[in-house]
Amino acid sequence: MDGEKKMVVVENFVEYHLFLVSEEPSDPEQRKQILKQYIERILATFAPFLAPYIWQNQPFNLRYKSKKGNTPAHIGGITYFGDNIEDEWFIVYLIQEITKQFPELAARIEDNDGEFLLIEAADFLPKWLNPENSSNRVFFYHGKLCIIPLRQTDEKRNHSATNIDLTQALALLSAHSDKFLAADSVSKAVRRRLEGYPDKIKDSLHRAHCFVPAGIAAVLRERPHLISAAIQAFYLRDPIDLKACRVFHNFPSETRVLTLVTFTKCLYAQLMQQKFQPDRRSGYTLPAISHPQYKAHELGMKLAHGFEILCSKCPRPSSDSKRCPLQSPLWTGFLNTLKKNDYFKGEMEGSALYCELLKKAEIYFQQSVLRPESSVTESPGEQVLCLLNTLSINIEEMKRNEGNLPPDEDDSWLNISPETLEQILQEAAGPMESVPASAISEQKYDLSEVTESMKAFISKVSSHEGAEVPWELPETPITFDLDSFKRALQKILGSSPEELDSDDLDSEEDFELLDSDEDEGIPPTSEALGSLRSYMDVMDQELAQTNIGKSFTTKTKRQSAEAGTSTTDQVNPEEDLSTEEPCFAPVDVDLNLVTNLLESYSSQAGLAGPASNLLQSMGVHLPDNTDHNTPADTILH
């Protein structure tokens, strides 16, 4: 059991709840029996999808949950899906289909991130919806996504303080479900992730040749889902686990045969990317890399280590400890429900296909029906050891079947080309309207919008929730109380504002004094004011010896560039540095802002970056830079 716990990635789980929308029946015991019948009906209805499915960690499961606080009695479950995110979205598809097949049920689903369906559609959510008030508002009902809005009286209040009771939400959903349908943009964002199911299940599998011990081949033929536990055991191995692999007691190397193993693409990728050299004492040796079956030998060696680690954590069961969970009334009722739902597809009892489907149903029953209700469960290692004791393994027959195996499936999907990556990113971002290239080239971009948007952003007063990016320029101009500003200057400097020049307010200390009321009425002395000016003069002389000033474009330089001359060509830098009174030409703030933004945008090479994100958030969309030599001042004109 310790090995199984270690394989579960605690932070990756999905939790789902199914509620009876109707309040009937009111008797708790009768309602409990009805909910348990729903479990049997749901699992039997979706058995064709669930029985052959290979889960990364834990399967989809349902069990009865009694009333607790404001949460009514319902059915639900939790699945730890580990690294395979497709398991989570397959469960979302199942929950949606369950509410479609059983319209009297409403479902909620969330994961370790919370309302992940809202996260998926974050770009299209209404403004009032936030993490603080989204609890008990998002449901699947009648196969459709529903979001219960705020009451009209609550819209005027603080949205973060508005919550809804689960019982109240179910009552509203039952009475006004048509009014609570999520917006088309939100529903499409979720449907885009569910597109392709259930056929997508087959596309998530990968079959490959592996040289494995005959015992593993027999176990996987009987229980294909145990491949997950074995790969996870190898993937999460530690030095203590590898001690059991010095000598293979359960899967010796001399019994290896070639067989076809079914993986999920996630499991196959995890196994392939692991670099591992077996212990020399284990007996597992690999051929040269150039050998045509090197990959089959390597995959089989890794699988053997995974299964051996699983079994090393469990005591070998005795011959008289066989359990028969299928000899129970629960299995009999489940089997009858499968037959009613045409699970066996009209096959005659005893036929090869009937036996294959029956075997999958038995495994599925033990995983999803029997196990959640049982306090004692078998670990994967115990299941493997039990199968080794009960299965008849014919190595000679397996060797004869090696020539009849289907070919290896192509695994080129492991290597993603830049074009394929771009296509995946575009599909994830959703459909975008196509714009002709000619229209892009002819489109005029007024870069003055950049400076205006930036000024509006800086002058925007933020709230306690942070800075708000202005999508539109403010309609009302910013007000400035000149009289109050003059009075503040008189209190601090003790002189009339007309006697001050711009250099008197250049230091950070001056601006701090403007906001201070502690020394009101005490003007600074002339000595203090003189020392401040001398300090500023010294700082100006120091900066004049550097190239900081040359990094900014001044209005003088811009006028010279417009006239066709360059100030840098006419003025010697050394002569300029030796001048005692350098020319402090005013800086062209707008031009410097646009130049720096364009340089940052161009360096992104079409990818996401700080410049494009900032501009797009302010409603400014720039085209791709096709002329990298175009100066910013030319573009401005």
C-alpha angles and dihedrals in degrees: 000000000000090000091052092050092051092054093056112094099215097200094058111069139126123211125198134187130192118199132191103238093201118076091219127136100038095188107100096215093048091047090050092054091049092051091050089052088054089057091056093044094047096048092046092049094052097036093110088063100035102042098066096033117118110216124204095225117338132013130238108274139174131202138165117269119196125224114286121181110309092346111098124219110283144144125261148129147201129236126195103212100180115193098346107091089180089073089062094051092045087057089050088054090049092050091049092049092046091057088048094050093041105036093180089070127080120195138207122194132184139155138204089294093054121233094016092170088065090046089055090053096036094129093059104040122120115259094245094060115091137150092268096059102028096089114118092002104096118073143156108229127168087355093300133108113249130188119192108219130216121274115257091247090053095051090074092052132070105295094210091064096052117098135161132221117243094231091050091048092053091049091052091046091053094049102038108019094140091058094053100056112134118248116273092248091054093046092048091053090056095041090053089065091048095047113125099027132166092018088050089073091072091048090056092062129088127192122204139168115255134180101223135157112274090246091061091047090053093046093050091048089056099036112019092175092068088077088081095058092046094051092046090051091052093041093053097038123144132191091270090055092051092057087074089055097060089085118019108221097171104031112030116191095234091070095060119138133176114254140158113254125196116220135171111244090247093054093044091052091049091052096044097050094054113102108208138159116200124230113266090231092059095074092231108127125171127220123234116295089245091060111115091231098041093114092051090051093047094048092047092049092053092047091050090054091049094051092045091053090051093052094043090066095057132065114243108259120239121245093250095051097084113137123208106202090164092066094080137100089246091062092045092054092045092051091050090052090052090054091050090053091051092244091155092054094229094302119156114253109260096026120129094252091045091053092047092051091044091053091051090048091052092052091045091049093053092047104042107018108030102031100057090053094046125081092203116063133175118241117227090254092054090050091052093049091047091052092048088056095048106035123085108228117203107188094181092055091049091053091051090053093053091089093054097055119123115249123271116274117243112261097190086119086081089072113062117200121216090251092053091047090052090051091050091050092049091050090049091050092051131237116324128198111257116234120197116246091235090057091052093051093048095046115109119224118200104206091193083082087069094059094042092050092047092050090049091050094050094046092048113110109228126216130223088278093064138259118338118214110226111230089186131032114259113264095213119063121240111262124223124192103218096181093055090049092052092049090051090053092050092052093051104038101027093223138090116278090236090069092057124090128202094266091066092074101040099102125084090232091063093056091048090053090054089064096043123098098174098096097036113163096018107106118200119257123253089249091057092047091048092050089051091053093046089050091053091048092053091049091051090052091050093050091047089066091059135067095243093104092049091058089070124072111233128202089249091058091046093051090049091050090051090051090053097252131105122224091208091060094052100042123064110226092216092053090048092053092051093055112109093209108042119200109257099203114185114262118242096233097183094050093047091049094051093043093053093045092050092048090051092046092049093049090058089070092215095311128116115279145146096279097050093042092051094046095046091049088058092048097257115130117187125195124238113284106251095165110051092181097061110115119224095239090055091052091049090058 
